[in-house]
Amino acid sequence: MIDTRYSMPTLGADKVTDITPEVLHKMKVSSIILDVDNTLSAPGKQTPYPGTIEWVQKMLKNNFQIIILSNNFKRRVSPFAAKYYLDSLSLGCKPLPFSYFAAMRRLHSSRHNTVVIGDQVFTDIVGANLAGLRSILLTPQTLESKRSFVYRRSKENRIREYLRKNGLYISSKE
């Protein structure tokens, strides 16, 4: 049994580029809080995943406001966000909700029109739920080998399976 109070996202998706403006409009959101590692690039790398810069530009052209929120250091996050021409917050202490509130203040948005997009249940999704936000859980594109990540990913995979089984998963493969 999955405890859905804090760990269940609104939707799941294979990659950020699978999320369309139509999906977000259906969710009635106009602001996006984006994670970096395993969302826009491989962990610790400065090279964006293919298509993510174009995806961000498409979202901006469709009047979505976007900010990057990461637990990583400013020296990692700021230069990366600059590649996307986005504002960013680093050292977010996710899943604590205060960084999500700070991101919403910068976007001049509210809980009702903001979605969080990231690859980790125990940071991105739990934080979104604690802040009262909707969320989209991505499938990690790069698997980490640290034991703590392997354990967390095994728990997250059950949630992804639940989302797929219940028609709450977006995939370019379908």
Secondary structure, DSSP 8 states (H G I E B T S, - for coil): ---HHHH--SEEES-GGG--HHHHHHTT--EEEE--BTTTBSTT-SSB-TTHHHHHHHHHHTT-EEEEE-SS-HHHHHHHHHHHT-EEE----TTSTHHHHHHHHHHT--GGGEEEEES-IIIIIHHHHHTT-EEEEE--SS---SHHHHHHHHHHHHHHHHHHHTT-EE-TT-
